[in-house]
């Protein structure tokens, strides 16, 4: 009976999240996704460019000489993004720093899609335990929001190119922040990603050897499959489905598929921690299980915690407490 109530609670939360979401135009916009490319005419040409990006180890590398322009004041850090977009506010990255008084360890948090508040309880909990927490604003969220928009509808959308650009921007912003943290003298660097933020955190961890621990909450491999099947992305599917088949969407968003980075995530000096929800209707459990198997096949040994809750109810006790304690064990490992 409790789990039936929990499922209904998750559904009500999902319905509130749907308010204001409307189908929008399907657009290729390859020039945004793949800098320097020429204008293309069809989805097949887009997919070829996406496959080239997957094979390019430098696609998520930050530009050399970009570690400038950092301003820190009153617990806030801001710096210019290395990806320039047509939304001025989005081109400045903001991060909230909760100091621990120690330089031994710092954790960067990548929040979920359409987040409307930072994770103050998490930040305070870990800062009191000697871990400095840095909560970065992902593209089109918080201080970086598009004027007049109440949602981060440019971060994840039926504009295929802008979605890739946005996730790539989030990754490059995260890597630039991590480089700054290392230059400031912080030792061990961890990343925590939640839902869409787990895609960003995982790509960062796969490409940045400075990251030694990665915790992924409510994650899977294929972003295309998540959008196509997930409870929170029905309006996106409504926009995509008349224009593109799932098989082509998988190819087009190949650079955002974490399964493609499983060998890098399986590197022996990276500790992986994953929290999954068995009753998740946003990131379906079968998608998560497929990604976990892909990681194991690549040689990774992720520490997996599966909780009998839904996507949104993970934030409720006791589930969030169990997830937090599990994350605490990861961060204490080797200290």
C-alpha positions as a Python dict, from the first residue, in 0.01 Angstrom:
ca = {
    (1, 'X'): (0, 0, 0),
    (2, 'X'): (283, 239, 83),
    (3, 'X'): (444, 189, -257),
    (4, 'X'): (111, 250, -432),
    (5, 'X'): (90, 580, -246),
    (6, 'X'): (451, 652, -342),
    (7, 'X'): (375, 589, -710),
    (8, 'X'): (80, 826, -693),
    (9, 'X'): (296, 1089, -524),
    (10, 'X'): (553, 1060, -803),
    (11, 'X'): (280, 1091, -1064),
    (12, 'X'): (141, 1405, -902),
    (13, 'X'): (491, 1549, -893),
    (14, 'X'): (535, 1463, -1261),
    (15, 'X'): (205, 1633, -1348),
    (16, 'X'): (321, 1952, -1178),
    (17, 'X'): (641, 1931, -1377),
    (18, 'X'): (445, 1910, -1701),
    (19, 'X'): (275, 2244, -1642),
    (20, 'X'): (385, 2490, -1906),
    (21, 'X'): (570, 2233, -2116),
    (22, 'X'): (457, 2246, -2477),
    (23, 'X'): (582, 2081, -2795),
    (24, 'X'): (823, 2302, -2988),
    (25, 'X'): (976, 2289, -3334),
    (26, 'X'): (1214, 2012, -3437),
    (27, 'X'): (1541, 2167, -3559),
    (28, 'X'): (1873, 2012, -3666),
    (29, 'X'): (2097, 2314, -3597),
    (30, 'X'): (2419, 2120, -3656),
    (31, 'X'): (2628, 2438, -3653),
    (32, 'X'): (2560, 2474, -3280),
    (33, 'X'): (2648, 2114, -3200),
    (34, 'X'): (2964, 2081, -3405),
    (35, 'X'): (3164, 2405, -3415),
    (36, 'X'): (3301, 2494, -3758),
    (37, 'X'): (3075, 2264, -3954),
    (38, 'X'): (2884, 2376, -4260),
    (39, 'X'): (2507, 2392, -4274),
    (40, 'X'): (2356, 2050, -4337),
    (41, 'X'): (2035, 1947, -4507),
    (42, 'X'): (1915, 1626, -4345),
    (43, 'X'): (1929, 1400, -4042),
    (44, 'X'): (2169, 1153, -4206),
    (45, 'X'): (2433, 1424, -4245),
    (46, 'X'): (2376, 1525, -3882),
    (47, 'X'): (2424, 1165, -3768),
    (48, 'X'): (2753, 1137, -3959),
    (49, 'X'): (2882, 1446, -3779),
    (50, 'X'): (2763, 1302, -3445),
    (51, 'X'): (2948, 976, -3510),
    (52, 'X'): (3264, 1173, -3588),
    (53, 'X'): (3224, 1361, -3259),
    (54, 'X'): (3192, 1033, -3065),
    (55, 'X'): (3518, 916, -3222),
    (56, 'X'): (3693, 1247, -3148),
    (57, 'X'): (3860, 1232, -2804),
    (58, 'X'): (3891, 1613, -2805),
    (59, 'X'): (3521, 1689, -2852),
    (60, 'X'): (3477, 1750, -2478),
    (61, 'X'): (3821, 1900, -2419),
    (62, 'X'): (3833, 2254, -2286),
    (63, 'X'): (4024, 2505, -2502),
    (64, 'X'): (4385, 2567, -2405),
    (65, 'X'): (4451, 2896, -2231),
    (66, 'X'): (4090, 2932, -2118),
    (67, 'X'): (4155, 2938, -1742),
    (68, 'X'): (4103, 3310, -1698),
    (69, 'X'): (3835, 3547, -1575),
    (70, 'X'): (3748, 3386, -1242),
    (71, 'X'): (3588, 3615, -984),
    (72, 'X'): (3518, 3497, -629),
    (73, 'X'): (3323, 3689, -369),
    (74, 'X'): (3101, 3609, -69),
    (75, 'X'): (3081, 3237, -136),
    (76, 'X'): (3014, 3277, -509),
    (77, 'X'): (3234, 3209, -807),
    (78, 'X'): (3168, 3331, -1159),
    (79, 'X'): (3366, 3291, -1479),
    (80, 'X'): (3310, 3310, -1855),
    (81, 'X'): (3196, 2996, -2033),
    (82, 'X'): (3418, 2877, -2316),
    (83, 'X'): (3109, 2817, -2527),
    (84, 'X'): (2943, 3131, -2659),
    (85, 'X'): (2567, 3122, -2714),
    (86, 'X'): (2313, 3380, -2826),
    (87, 'X'): (2184, 3417, -2468),
    (88, 'X'): (2418, 3658, -2291),
    (89, 'X'): (2320, 3546, -1940),
    (90, 'X'): (2407, 3187, -2027),
    (91, 'X'): (2764, 3277, -2119),
    (92, 'X'): (2861, 3350, -1758),
    (93, 'X'): (2892, 3050, -1524),
    (94, 'X'): (2791, 3085, -1159),
    (95, 'X'): (2877, 2847, -879),
    (96, 'X'): (2798, 2849, -507),
    (97, 'X'): (3091, 2743, -288),
    (98, 'X'): (3030, 2598, 58),
    (99, 'X'): (3371, 2584, 222),
    (100, 'X'): (3477, 2306, 455),
    (101, 'X'): (3790, 2471, 592),
    (102, 'X'): (3998, 2202, 425),
    (103, 'X'): (4164, 2171, 84),
    (104, 'X'): (4176, 1792, 98),
    (105, 'X'): (3863, 1730, -107),
    (106, 'X'): (3611, 1919, -321),
    (107, 'X'): (3288, 1792, -476),
    (108, 'X'): (3121, 1956, -777),
    (109, 'X'): (2742, 1909, -799),
    (110, 'X'): (2559, 1906, -1133),
    (111, 'X'): (2186, 1950, -1065),
    (112, 'X'): (1884, 1804, -1240),
    (113, 'X'): (1698, 1951, -1538),
    (114, 'X'): (1477, 2249, -1450),
    (115, 'X'): (1614, 2266, -1096),
    (116, 'X'): (1479, 2568, -911),
    (117, 'X'): (1698, 2557, -600),
    (118, 'X'): (2048, 2448, -511),
    (119, 'X'): (2108, 2156, -276),
    (120, 'X'): (2185, 2345, 43),
    (121, 'X'): (2129, 2050, 277),
    (122, 'X'): (2372, 1833, 81),
    (123, 'X'): (2627, 2115, 65),
    (124, 'X'): (2606, 2182, 438),
    (125, 'X'): (2617, 1812, 527),
    (126, 'X'): (2938, 1743, 339),
    (127, 'X'): (3108, 2074, 417),
    (128, 'X'): (3077, 1992, 787),
    (129, 'X'): (3261, 1668, 711),
    (130, 'X'): (3564, 1828, 550),
    (131, 'X'): (3449, 1833, 187),
    (132, 'X'): (3413, 2167, 8),
    (133, 'X'): (3101, 2163, -210),
    (134, 'X'): (3070, 2361, -532),
    (135, 'X'): (2722, 2379, -688),
    (136, 'X'): (2758, 2485, -1050),
    (137, 'X'): (2470, 2629, -1253),
    (138, 'X'): (2425, 2429, -1571),
    (139, 'X'): (2336, 2611, -1894),
    (140, 'X'): (2006, 2802, -1892),
    (141, 'X'): (1949, 2742, -1519),
    (142, 'X'): (1948, 2977, -1218),
    (143, 'X'): (2155, 3290, -1290),
    (144, 'X'): (2202, 3168, -1648),
    (145, 'X'): (1832, 3146, -1730),
    (146, 'X'): (1702, 3275, -2061),
    (147, 'X'): (1513, 3601, -1999),
    (148, 'X'): (1138, 3544, -1994),
    (149, 'X'): (1165, 3165, -1966),
    (150, 'X'): (1044, 2978, -1659),
    (151, 'X'): (1212, 2654, -1770),
    (152, 'X'): (1550, 2548, -1899),
    (153, 'X'): (1393, 2464, -2233),
    (154, 'X'): (1716, 2530, -2422),
    (155, 'X'): (1917, 2273, -2223),
    (156, 'X'): (1714, 1975, -2343),
    (157, 'X'): (1490, 2026, -2642),
    (158, 'X'): (1386, 1899, -2988),
    (159, 'X'): (1656, 2127, -3129),
    (160, 'X'): (1912, 1849, -3171),
    (161, 'X'): (2210, 2077, -3214),
    (162, 'X'): (2129, 2307, -2925),
    (163, 'X'): (2089, 2010, -2690),
    (164, 'X'): (2435, 1880, -2781),
    (165, 'X'): (2577, 2231, -2751),
    (166, 'X'): (2418, 2274, -2408),
    (167, 'X'): (2547, 1946, -2267),
    (168, 'X'): (2890, 2010, -2418),
    (169, 'X'): (2887, 2358, -2265),
    (170, 'X'): (2798, 2210, -1925),
    (171, 'X'): (3087, 1962, -1954),
    (172, 'X'): (3339, 2228, -2057),
    (173, 'X'): (3217, 2459, -1778),
    (174, 'X'): (3259, 2176, -1529),
    (175, 'X'): (3607, 2093, -1652),
    (176, 'X'): (3708, 2460, -1636),
    (177, 'X'): (3582, 2477, -1278),
    (178, 'X'): (3773, 2162, -1183),
    (179, 'X'): (4092, 2307, -1332),
    (180, 'X'): (4040, 2617, -1117),
    (181, 'X'): (3986, 2406, -805),
    (182, 'X'): (4311, 2222, -867),
    (183, 'X'): (4494, 2552, -921),
    (184, 'X'): (4357, 2675, -587),
    (185, 'X'): (4515, 2377, -414),
    (186, 'X'): (4222, 2138, -367),
    (187, 'X'): (4331, 1776, -362),
    (188, 'X'): (4080, 1506, -444),
    (189, 'X'): (3801, 1610, -684),
    (190, 'X'): (3465, 1432, -692),
    (191, 'X'): (3157, 1496, -904),
    (192, 'X'): (2793, 1435, -820),
    (193, 'X'): (2529, 1442, -1092),
    (194, 'X'): (2153, 1414, -1053),
    (195, 'X'): (1929, 1295, -1336),
    (196, 'X'): (2028, 1507, -1640),
    (197, 'X'): (2320, 1631, -1430),
    (198, 'X'): (2442, 1271, -1408),
    (199, 'X'): (2498, 1271, -1784),
    (200, 'X'): (2713, 1583, -1748),
    (201, 'X'): (2902, 1453, -1443),
    (202, 'X'): (2973, 1120, -1612),
    (203, 'X'): (3108, 1282, -1930),
    (204, 'X'): (3325, 1509, -1715),
    (205, 'X'): (3458, 1210, -1520),
    (206, 'X'): (3519, 1013, -1839),
    (207, 'X'): (3730, 1290, -1991),
    (208, 'X'): (3899, 1454, -1692),
    (209, 'X'): (4165, 1254, -1509),
    (210, 'X'): (4153, 1505, -1222),
    (211, 'X'): (3822, 1345, -1115),
    (212, 'X'): (3881, 1050, -885),
    (213, 'X'): (3523, 979, -770),
    (214, 'X'): (3192, 1011, -953),
    (215, 'X'): (2846, 965, -805),
    (216, 'X'): (2556, 936, -1048),
    (217, 'X'): (2200, 963, -917),
    (218, 'X'): (1913, 844, -1142),
    (219, 'X'): (2125, 782, -1450),
    (220, 'X'): (2125, 573, -1765),
    (221, 'X'): (2330, 555, -2083),
    (222, 'X'): (2125, 669, -2380),
    (223, 'X'): (1985, 1020, -2343),
    (224, 'X'): (1779, 958, -2657),
    (225, 'X'): (1607, 656, -2498),
    (226, 'X'): (1551, 845, -2174),
    (227, 'X'): (1378, 1130, -2359),
    (228, 'X'): (1176, 889, -2573),
    (229, 'X'): (1045, 679, -2284),
    (230, 'X'): (1059, 906, -1980),
    (231, 'X'): (764, 1048, -1790),
    (232, 'X'): (917, 1398, -1771),
    (233, 'X'): (992, 1433, -2142),
    (234, 'X'): (661, 1355, -2310),
    (235, 'X'): (639, 1700, -2467),
    (236, 'X'): (985, 1648, -2617),
    (237, 'X'): (882, 1316, -2767),
    (238, 'X'): (567, 1480, -2906),
    (239, 'X'): (793, 1724, -3090),
    (240, 'X'): (1049, 1465, -3200),
    (241, 'X'): (833, 1170, -3303),
    (242, 'X'): (675, 1321, -3618),
    (243, 'X'): (1021, 1417, -3748),
    (244, 'X'): (1270, 1150, -3641),
    (245, 'X'): (1276, 782, -3547),
    (246, 'X'): (1432, 667, -3223),
    (247, 'X'): (1708, 481, -3409),
    (248, 'X'): (1820, 806, -3574),
    (249, 'X'): (1782, 1005, -3250),
    (250, 'X'): (2020, 759, -3085),
    (251, 'X'): (2274, 822, -3360),
    (252, 'X'): (2221, 1200, -3354),
    (253, 'X'): (2271, 1218, -2979),
    (254, 'X'): (2551, 963, -2978),
    (255, 'X'): (2794, 1216, -2821),
    (256, 'X'): (2559, 1229, -2521),
    (257, 'X'): (2526, 851, -2478),
    (258, 'X'): (2722, 747, -2170),
    (259, 'X'): (2755, 393, -2301),
    (260, 'X'): (3003, 531, -2553),
    (261, 'X'): (3227, 641, -2265),
    (262, 'X'): (3206, 322, -2059),
    (263, 'X'): (3573, 229, -2121),
    (264, 'X'): (3687, 570, -1991),
    (265, 'X'): (3454, 545, -1691),
    (266, 'X'): (3604, 205, -1619),
    (267, 'X'): (3955, 347, -1566),
    (268, 'X'): (4104, 192, -1251),
    (269, 'X'): (4167, 524, -1073),
    (270, 'X'): (3799, 629, -1086),
    (271, 'X'): (3556, 520, -813),
    (272, 'X'): (3202, 498, -950),
    (273, 'X'): (2892, 522, -731),
    (274, 'X'): (2538, 494, -871),
    (275, 'X'): (2199, 545, -706),
    (276, 'X'): (1897, 409, -895),
    (277, 'X'): (1523, 407, -827),
    (278, 'X'): (1343, 79, -893),
    (279, 'X'): (1009, 257, -951),
    (280, 'X'): (1153, 531, -1175),
    (281, 'X'): (923, 642, -1458),
    (282, 'X'): (1155, 922, -1576),
    (283, 'X'): (1475, 722, -1620),
    (284, 'X'): (1340, 373, -1676),
    (285, 'X'): (1515, 98, -1476),
    (286, 'X'): (1579, -110, -1789),
    (287, 'X'): (1781, 177, -1938),
    (288, 'X'): (1983, 208, -1618),
    (289, 'X'): (2041, -168, -1605),
    (290, 'X'): (2167, -168, -1963),
    (291, 'X'): (2414, 108, -1879),
    (292, 'X'): (2532, -74, -1564),
    (293, 'X'): (2596, -387, -1770),
    (294, 'X'): (2786, -185, -2028),
    (295, 'X'): (3006, -44, -1750),
    (296, 'X'): (3070, -390, -1607),
    (297, 'X'): (3152, -529, -1953),
    (298, 'X'): (3411, -249, -1986),
    (299, 'X'): (3572, -356, -1658),
    (300, 'X'): (3413, -105, -1419),
    (301, 'X'): (3295, -212, -1076),
    (302, 'X'): (3037, 51, -984),
    (303, 'X'): (2900, 61, -631),
    (304, 'X'): (2526, 46, -706),
    (305, 'X'): (2251, 135, -460),
    (306, 'X'): (1898, 51, -578),
    (307, 'X'): (1613, 201, -377),
    (308, 'X'): (1247, 103, -399),
    (309, 'X'): (1121, 452, -483),
    (310, 'X'): (1048, 668, -785),
    (311, 'X'): (1243, 941, -958),
    (312, 'X'): (1099, 1226, -755),
    (313, 'X'): (1044, 1037, -431),
    (314, 'X'): (1417, 973, -405),
    (315, 'X'): (1420, 1319, -247),
    (316, 'X'): (1200, 1192, 40),
    (317, 'X'): (1318, 1018, 357),
    (318, 'X'): (1428, 752, 409),
    (319, 'X'): (1550, 726, 48),
    (320, 'X'): (1750, 1047, 33),
    (321, 'X'): (1911, 962, 367),
    (322, 'X'): (2016, 619, 241),
    (323, 'X'): (2151, 774, -79),
    (324, 'X'): (2339, 1038, 118),
    (325, 'X'): (2498, 785, 352),
    (326, 'X'): (2601, 574, 55),
    (327, 'X'): (2760, 880, -107),
    (328, 'X'): (2934, 962, 221),
    (329, 'X'): (3094, 617, 222),
    (330, 'X'): (3223, 674, -132),
    (331, 'X'): (3376, 1010, -43),
    (332, 'X'): (3542, 870, 271),
    (333, 'X'): (3693, 576, 83),
    (334, 'X'): (4071, 600, 72),
    (335, 'X'): (4087, 899, 307),
}
